[in-house]
Amino acid sequence: MKDLTQGPIYRHLISMSVPILFGMLVQTLYFLIDLYFVGQLGDAALAGVSSAGVLFFFVMAITQVLNVGVGTLVAHAIGRKDKHEANLLLNQGLLICAMCIGALLSLALAGGDKYFENIAPNEDVFAASLSYFYWFMPALLMQFPVTVMLASLRGAGVVKQPMLINMFALVVNAILSPILITGWGFGIEMGVAGAGLASSISACIGLILICVYFKLRESYLRFSITECKPHFDTIKKIIGLGLPSGGESLLAFVYMSVIYWVLSDFAASAQAGFGLGARIMQALYLPVLAVTFAAPAIAGQNFAAGITERVYQTYFQCTAITSGLMLMITVVCALYAEVFLAPFSSEPDVISVASVFLSYVCFNFVPAGYVLAASGMFQALGNAWPALLSTAVRLSLFSVSLMIVSEQANFTLENIWVLSVSTYYIQAVVSFYLLRREFKNKLSQTTKEEQIAQTQIS
């Protein structure tokens, strides 16, 4: 356990962000490694893997409920020095995982093919999507227990050891991907199915190693069969806190699905280019995401401990860092987009679509950075519903506008990216207003309680 109520805020942000960054880099590199080798198979294979990867956002929507709910509440429990509550949250989170895995496995087997039928532009892309998805599905399902364990450790301020485990799993994936996709060394060429299988095997190894770490090294947080029995009040708290953030990820899944549905009227290169550009954009976001993932644990512990000033400091420093990083990423992306894209595809049409996509959306990076920082603070204060509201405003405006514009005769891909950029600025304004209101409601109340306590002591 790490006490985040003492010491300089910026040092905590940096010390926690670096391991988180490496851990997130591992997750992103799973996709980038797959895209690199799949890209050599043609635009249909690349479009299939990219569109199947959209379902990661659907799974992420559910795991984000656990990530935020368990992580924030564990941070609060540790801020109050309540070890029993922290362990109860961990084990109840794992119970929820088991139920989610059973439900999603049934849903995927029953209706996975129907989803891809609606967004695939041709039969080749449909076949590639379905093949990759079924082999990648175990990796998706293993995200549930991994997310709960990592969220618990992050809430306790432990991030270095999980990062090392994830790095090892990445090395396994990097070795297996070319072997299974192209048949290097064994002569068994699986294509896109090999990409999914490589990710599933490495994810399984990562899960096993994290479980071993909990068993042998972690002393504060422990697995307990008795605490895995349903504790409905705790389950309700986890879901109630995490549901808004899960809703944000679900809306991101809807956002991506709408774009892929619109792109189904274009050539396969359009979906392939968008998928490639989106993955590169996510990779560029990683430093900012690492900071905004560290901030809720820091602000959450201080909020639970009643140290209002440090909550404000976390907000200001997190916002300054994320905005500055996003500004630098904007410049790099605007000038050197094709440098990032070239290794993943030799198809000129794919590179063209991805390059144009990045040249437009890079102008929403700064407001996106602020939205992420604000979302982290909503989590720390124990109310993520305003973050969901701001996301819903943006995606509603985007989806409705896109539906209307896509029916016009002169509709182009650039229209999609312009709408995306403009609606992000609107979301940033909404998030700023809602966060000011949340600070006024939560932190002013905390300050009054501190004043009353001091009066009683004196």
KAJO-V979237 format. One record per backbone hydrogen bond with DSSP energy under -0.5 kcal/mol. NH is the residue of the N-H (numbers start at 0). CO is the residue of the C=O. If there is no record, write none. Layout:
# KAJO-V979237
nh:NH co:CO
nh:NH co:CO
This chain:
# KAJO-V979237
nh:1 co:155
nh:3 co:1
nh:11 co:7
nh:12 co:8
nh:13 co:9
nh:14 co:10
nh:15 co:11
nh:16 co:12
nh:17 co:13
nh:18 co:14
nh:19 co:15
nh:20 co:16
nh:21 co:17
nh:22 co:18
nh:23 co:19
nh:24 co:20
nh:25 co:21
nh:26 co:22
nh:27 co:23
nh:28 co:24
nh:29 co:25
nh:30 co:26
nh:31 co:27
nh:32 co:28
nh:33 co:29
nh:34 co:30
nh:35 co:31
nh:36 co:32
nh:37 co:33
nh:38 co:34
nh:39 co:36
nh:40 co:37
nh:41 co:38
nh:45 co:41
nh:46 co:42
nh:47 co:43
nh:48 co:44
nh:49 co:45
nh:50 co:46
nh:51 co:47
nh:52 co:48
nh:53 co:49
nh:53 co:50
nh:54 co:51
nh:55 co:52
nh:56 co:53
nh:57 co:53
nh:58 co:54
nh:59 co:55
nh:60 co:56
nh:61 co:57
nh:62 co:58
nh:63 co:59
nh:64 co:60
nh:64 co:61
nh:65 co:61
nh:66 co:62
nh:67 co:63
nh:68 co:64
nh:69 co:65
nh:70 co:65
nh:70 co:66
nh:71 co:67
nh:72 co:68
nh:73 co:69
nh:74 co:70
nh:75 co:71
nh:76 co:72
nh:77 co:73
nh:78 co:74
nh:79 co:75
nh:80 co:77
nh:81 co:76
nh:82 co:80
nh:85 co:81
nh:86 co:82
nh:87 co:83
nh:88 co:84
nh:89 co:85
nh:90 co:86
nh:91 co:87
nh:92 co:88
nh:93 co:89
nh:94 co:90
nh:95 co:91
nh:96 co:92
nh:97 co:93
nh:98 co:94
nh:99 co:95
nh:100 co:96
nh:101 co:97
nh:102 co:98
nh:103 co:99
nh:104 co:100
nh:105 co:101
nh:106 co:102
nh:107 co:103
nh:108 co:104
nh:109 co:105
nh:110 co:106
nh:111 co:107
nh:114 co:110
nh:115 co:111
nh:116 co:112
nh:117 co:113
nh:117 co:114
nh:118 co:114
nh:119 co:115
nh:125 co:121
nh:126 co:122
nh:127 co:123
nh:128 co:124
nh:129 co:125
nh:130 co:126
nh:131 co:127
nh:132 co:128
nh:133 co:129
nh:134 co:130
nh:135 co:131
nh:136 co:132
nh:138 co:135
nh:139 co:135
nh:140 co:136
nh:141 co:137
nh:142 co:138
nh:142 co:139
nh:143 co:140
nh:145 co:141
nh:146 co:142
nh:147 co:143
nh:148 co:144
nh:149 co:145
nh:150 co:146
nh:151 co:147
nh:152 co:148
nh:153 co:149
nh:154 co:150
nh:155 co:151
nh:156 co:153
nh:157 co:152
nh:158 co:156
nh:162 co:158
nh:163 co:159
nh:164 co:160
nh:165 co:161
nh:166 co:162
nh:167 co:163
nh:168 co:164
nh:169 co:165
nh:170 co:166
nh:171 co:167
nh:172 co:168
nh:173 co:169
nh:174 co:170
nh:175 co:171
nh:176 co:172
nh:177 co:173
nh:178 co:174
nh:179 co:175
nh:180 co:176
nh:181 co:177
nh:182 co:178
nh:183 co:177
nh:185 co:182
nh:186 co:182
nh:188 co:186
nh:189 co:179
nh:189 co:187
nh:190 co:180
nh:192 co:189
nh:193 co:190
nh:194 co:190
nh:195 co:191
nh:196 co:192
nh:197 co:193
nh:198 co:194
nh:199 co:195
nh:200 co:196
nh:201 co:197
nh:202 co:198
nh:203 co:199
nh:204 co:200
nh:205 co:201
nh:206 co:202
nh:207 co:203
nh:208 co:204
nh:209 co:205
nh:210 co:206
nh:211 co:207
nh:212 co:208
nh:213 co:209
nh:214 co:210
nh:215 co:211
nh:216 co:212
nh:217 co:212
nh:227 co:224
nh:228 co:225
nh:231 co:229
nh:233 co:230
nh:234 co:230
nh:235 co:231
nh:236 co:232
nh:237 co:233
nh:238 co:234
nh:239 co:235
nh:240 co:236
nh:241 co:237
nh:242 co:238
nh:245 co:241
nh:246 co:242
nh:247 co:243
nh:248 co:244
nh:249 co:245
nh:250 co:246
nh:251 co:247
nh:252 co:248
nh:253 co:249
nh:254 co:250
nh:255 co:251
nh:256 co:252
nh:257 co:253
nh:258 co:254
nh:259 co:255
nh:260 co:256
nh:261 co:257
nh:262 co:258
nh:263 co:259
nh:263 co:260
nh:264 co:261
nh:265 co:262
nh:269 co:266
nh:270 co:266
nh:271 co:267
nh:272 co:268
nh:273 co:269
nh:274 co:270
nh:275 co:271
nh:276 co:272
nh:277 co:273
nh:278 co:274
nh:279 co:275
nh:280 co:276
nh:281 co:277
nh:282 co:278
nh:283 co:279
nh:284 co:280
nh:285 co:281
nh:285 co:282
nh:287 co:284
nh:288 co:284
nh:289 co:285
nh:290 co:286
nh:291 co:287
nh:292 co:288
nh:293 co:289
nh:294 co:290
nh:295 co:291
nh:296 co:292
nh:296 co:293
nh:297 co:293
nh:298 co:294
nh:299 co:295
nh:300 co:296
nh:301 co:297
nh:302 co:298
nh:303 co:299
nh:304 co:300
nh:305 co:302
nh:306 co:301
nh:307 co:305
nh:310 co:306
nh:310 co:307
nh:311 co:307
nh:312 co:308
nh:313 co:309
nh:314 co:310
nh:315 co:311
nh:316 co:312
nh:317 co:313
nh:318 co:314
nh:319 co:315
nh:320 co:316
nh:321 co:317
nh:322 co:318
nh:323 co:319
nh:324 co:320
nh:325 co:321
nh:326 co:322
nh:327 co:323
nh:328 co:324
nh:329 co:325
nh:330 co:326
nh:331 co:327
nh:332 co:328
nh:333 co:329
nh:334 co:330
nh:335 co:331
nh:336 co:332
nh:338 co:335
nh:339 co:335
nh:339 co:336
nh:340 co:336
nh:341 co:337
nh:343 co:340
nh:344 co:340
nh:344 co:341
nh:347 co:345
nh:350 co:346
nh:351 co:347
nh:352 co:348
nh:353 co:349
nh:354 co:350
nh:355 co:351
nh:356 co:352
nh:357 co:353
nh:358 co:354
nh:359 co:355
nh:359 co:356
nh:360 co:356
nh:361 co:357
nh:362 co:359
nh:363 co:360
nh:364 co:361
nh:367 co:363
nh:368 co:364
nh:369 co:365
nh:370 co:366
nh:371 co:367
nh:372 co:368
nh:373 co:369
nh:374 co:370
nh:375 co:371
nh:376 co:372
nh:377 co:373
nh:378 co:374
nh:379 co:375
nh:380 co:376
nh:381 co:378
nh:382 co:377
nh:387 co:383
nh:388 co:384
nh:389 co:385
nh:390 co:386
nh:391 co:387
nh:392 co:388
nh:393 co:389
nh:394 co:390
nh:395 co:391
nh:396 co:392
nh:397 co:393
nh:398 co:394
nh:399 co:395
nh:400 co:396
nh:401 co:397
nh:402 co:398
nh:403 co:399
nh:404 co:400
nh:405 co:401
nh:406 co:403
nh:407 co:404
nh:410 co:407
nh:414 co:411
nh:415 co:411
nh:415 co:412
nh:416 co:412
nh:417 co:413
nh:418 co:414
nh:419 co:415
nh:420 co:416
nh:421 co:417
nh:422 co:418
nh:423 co:419
nh:424 co:420
nh:425 co:421
nh:426 co:422
nh:427 co:423
nh:428 co:424
nh:429 co:425
nh:430 co:426
nh:431 co:427
nh:432 co:428
nh:433 co:429
nh:434 co:430
nh:435 co:431
nh:436 co:432
nh:437 co:433
nh:438 co:434
nh:439 co:435
nh:440 co:436
nh:441 co:437
nh:442 co:438
nh:443 co:438
nh:445 co:441
nh:446 co:442
nh:447 co:443
nh:448 co:444
nh:449 co:445
nh:450 co:446
nh:451 co:447
nh:452 co:448
nh:453 co:449
nh:454 co:450
nh:455 co:451
nh:456 co:452
nh:457 co:453
